[in-house]
Amino acid sequence: MSLDQPADLVKHQNPTRDAFLGGRLTLSQPPKGFRAGLDSVLLGAAVPASSIRLLDLGAGIGAAALVALALGRAEGAVLAERDAEALALARDNVAGNGWAGRARVIEVDIEARAEDRRQAGLEDNAHDVVIANPPFFAAGQGTPAQGRYRANARHMQAGSLDLWLRCAAASAAAGGQAIVIYPAEGLGEVMAAFAPRFGGLTILPLAPRPGQAATRIIVRGTKGSRAPLTLRATRFLHGASGNDFAGEFDAIFRGRAALDW
């Protein structure tokens, strides 16, 4: 997510058009590199029902927020992104799926100073739900990504996750929620970033199959809450064998259900 992405690169990417939610949503995204997938769908499906103002931090092409809108989980959404390529695609996706009246895309660096974020149009204390799928490798870890957009979507500097949660807390209304999806091995870092700002944390571990360790976590917290932490039972994307999704997740990926957690 870089501010200095050459603008003419977007015109030469020849983005693919990919169906999500059983065809209820069609998204343009780069043909190579970081592409929206299961994490984005699960994050959007995790948004509570009857959410009024949804904010998607580091929205990329807009997949998670648009999933939430398509599933009827939110009335309106703000998509916050700083990468030029992603911004162009997000705007196309909002318009192309008929959400121009309910979704707005803003160019903003969510790691910037609060005043700079406000000047970019990101309001404080204004959103009842804030979602994020932050970059998940610390700089220098993981397989190097090819291309600036993909690299910035997968890698972050040390301490950046804390900045993302700081922005989420500033943007959330009193009693608002923040929801993050993240690799399970980063649970400690996620908890450290949530704890000073959100209470009533709920953690949902996700594993590929029964008997396997969790690979993803979805974490939800409420601004101003003093409720204790809740650790949900691990849920499994697949059965013990085969590649079919478990019924709960198959319904989500086909656009027939949201995530009940």
N, C-alpha and C positions, 0 to 999 in steps of 0.2 A: 504494500500500500504506500506508494511513493508519490509525492507531489510533482516530481520532475519527470514523470513518464512522458515521452514524446507524444504529443496529441495525434500526429499523423499515423502512429503505430496502430491505433484503434481501427483505422480505416482499412488496414491491410491484414487484419487478423482473420478475416472470413470466419466469424464465429459460427459455431454449430447451433442448431435449434433443438433443444432436448425437452422431452415430455417428463413431467413429474406428476405425482398424485393421480396416476392412471389417466393422464391426458388432461386433467383439469387445469394444469398450469404448464406453459411452454416458455422456456428460458433460453436466451442467447448467452453463450459463454465461450471463452477462448477454446480453440480446438486442442491445444496442448497446455500442459502445466496444471496449475491448481484449478480444479473444477468442483462445482457444488455436487454433493452426494448425500449419503445417508445422514451424516452429522447435521447438515443444513435442514433436512426434512425433519429429523427428530427434534431439533431445536425449535423450529416453527410450530411443530405439533405439541410441544411442551408448554406453549403459552396458555395461561388460564382462560377459560371461557369468559366472555363478556368484558374482555379488556378494552378500554376506551382508547388510550394513547399508547401505542407501542413504539419503542425506539430500538433499532438494530444497530449496534456499534460495530464498526468494521464490516459493514453489510456486504461488501464484495458486489456481486452481480444482483444482490437482493433476494436470494433464494429463501432464506429463513423467514424474513418478514412477509414475503409474498405467499409462502406456504401458510403462515398464520392467517393471512387475509382470506386465502382460498378456502381454508377449513372453517372460516367463520369465527375464529378465536379472537379477533380484534376488529375494532371499527375503523381505525386509521393507523398509519405507520409513518415514521420518519426513518429513512435509511441514511446512516452517517458513514461516509467513506472518504478516503483521501487520494486513492489511486485513479489517475485519469482514465485508464482503460476500463477499470471496474465501474467507475461513475457513468461512463457512456453506456455501458451495457445495462447497468441498473436502471437508468432512465428509459432505455428502450424496453426493458422488461416490464417496468411499471405501465408504460403506455400500451405496449403490445398485449398485455393481459387485462386491459380495461380498468386499471386501478388509479388512473391519473387524478381522479377526484378524491381518493382516499389515502394516497401514499405520496410522500415528498422525499426527494433525494437531495442531500446537502453535502457539499465538499467541506470536510473538516478533519483536522488531525486531532484525534481524541486523546493523544498524549501531550497536546499543547497546553499552554496556560489557560486557566479558566476564562480569562477575559478574551483571549483569542478564540476560544470555542464559542463563546457567546456572540462575538462579532460575526462568526461564520454562520450563525443561525441555530446553534444548539442551545436550547433553553434549559435553565436550571429548574429543578423541582417541578417538572412539567409532565412527566410520563409515569403512568401507573405500572408499566412493565418495561424493563430494559433487558434485551437479550444480547448475547455475544458468543461467537465461536472464535476465540482469540488464536493467534499464531501459537503453535504448540511445541516448537523446538527452540531452546535457547540458542543464541548465535554460536555457530561452531559445532552444534550437535546435529545428528540426523544426516540424511543424505542431502547434499547440496541440490537446491532446486534450480532448474534452468529457466531463466527469464525473471525479470524484476518483479512482476506481479505475483508469480507463483512463490518466489523466494520470500517476499514480504508477507505473503499470506500464510506461510508455514513457519517462519523464523521470527523471533523477537529478542530484543536485548534483555539482559538481566534487569529485573525490576519492572519491566513493562507491564506484566500482568497486574501488578499493584496499581499502575497508572490507569489501566482499563477499569478496574473496580472503583477507583477514585472518581473517574468520570461517570460511571454508572450511578454511584451514590449521589453525585451532584445533580445528575439529570433526573433521578427518580423523585416522584412526589412523596410526601410523607405517607408511610404505609405502603409505598410502592415496592415492587419486587424486582430483583435481578436474577436472571437465569443464564447460566454458562454451561456449555458442553466442552469437555476437556479430556485428554488422555488420563487414564486412571493413575498412572505413575506420578502425575502432577498434583495429586490430591492435597499434599501438604502445602504446596505453593498456593493452590486455590483457597484453601482454608485460611491461610495467613492473609490473603488479600481480602476475603469476605469478612473475616471476624471483626475488624475495627469499624465496619460500616453497616453490616446487615446482621440481623438475628433471625431466630427461628429457622435455621438452615435445614434444608432437606436434601439428602444425597441419594441419588438413584444410580447404582452401578449397573453397567451393561456388559454382558459377556457374549462371545460368539455362540457358545454351546454349553449345555450342562456339563459340569465338571471342569470347565476351563475358567481361568482367572478373568476378572473384569478387565476390559480394555478401554472403556470409556466411562465417564461419570457425567451425570447432569446434576448441577447444584443450583438450588433455589434459596434465596434469602429475602427477608422483608426489612425494609428500612425502618428503624426505630423499634423493631420487635425485640422482646426479651425471652421469647419462647425457647425451649431447649432444642438441641439438634435432634433430627430424626434421620436414621439410616435405614433406607428401604431395602427390602430383599433384592438380591441380584436378579435381573431379568435377562432372558437369553434370546438372541436374535434368531437363532435357528434351533432345530431339534437336534437330537443326538447324532443323526446322520442325514445326509442329503443336503442340498443347497436351498431348499425352500425356506422361506421365512416362517417363523412361528406365527400363529394366527393373529395375535395382537399386532405384530409389526407388519404383517402382510396387509392388514386392513389400513394401517397408517400410510404405508407406501403407495397403496392404491387410492388414497384420498377418501376412504370411507370412515375414518375414525381419527381422533386426536389421541395424544398420549395421556392416559389416566394415571396420575401419580400423586 
